[in-house]
């Protein structure tokens, strides 16, 4: 039992490390009951929020890049 729990905690720690690096492809298991299950669910919600914020920032950067490129092009084009 303790070895299985340790394995789950090690996997959760690895997933949290990947979240910090911007990799949100894996989720924590939601099968646990009690405090561990609530913790995993809360961390998973946090990861979802971080992923949404990251995607929003990426879209904003792309919009800014495209806008600056368009403005630059317009300034170079003679009337």
N, C-alpha and C positions, 0 to 999 in steps of 0.2 A: 504494500500500500504506500509506504513512504517513498520507495523508489519511483513509483508511478507519479506521485505528487511532485517529487524533485524533478522528474523529466518534464512534466507540464510547466513547472516554474522556469526551468532552463529554456524551454521553447518560448515561453512568454517573454523572458528577458531578451532573447534573440529577436523576437518580433518587435519589441519596443525599441531596440537598438536600430532596427531597419526603419521604423517609423521616424526616428530622429534623423536618419539619413535621407528621408524623403521617399522611401520605398513602402508603399501601402498595399502591396499585392496580397499579403497574408493577413489573416484575422486571427484573433485569439479565440480559443474554444469557449463556447457559451454553455457547455454541458455541466460545468462545476456548480455545486450547490454551496450555499453559505457564503462566507466572506470572500473566498477565492472567486467564486462565480460572479459576485457583485463587483469585485475589483476588475476582473477580466472584462465584464460588460462596460464598466466605466472607462477603462482604457481603450476599449474598442470604439466607444462613442467619441472619445477625444481624438483618436486616430481619424475617424470619419470627418470630424470638424477640421482637423489639420489638413486633410486631403482636399476638402472643399476650398479652404483658404488658399492652399497652394495652387489649385487650378484657377481660382479667381485672379490671383497675382500673375499667373502665367498669361492669362487672357489679357490682363491690363498691360503687361509688358509688350505683348504682341501688338495690341492696339496702338500703343505709344510709338513703337518702332515703325508701324505702317504709316502713322500720321506724320512722323518726322520725315520719313522717306517721301511721302506725298508733298509735304511742304517744301522740302529740298528740291524736288523735281519741278514744282511750280515756280520756285524762285529762279531756277536755271532756264526756264522756258521763256523766250521773249514774247512780248505782247504782239 
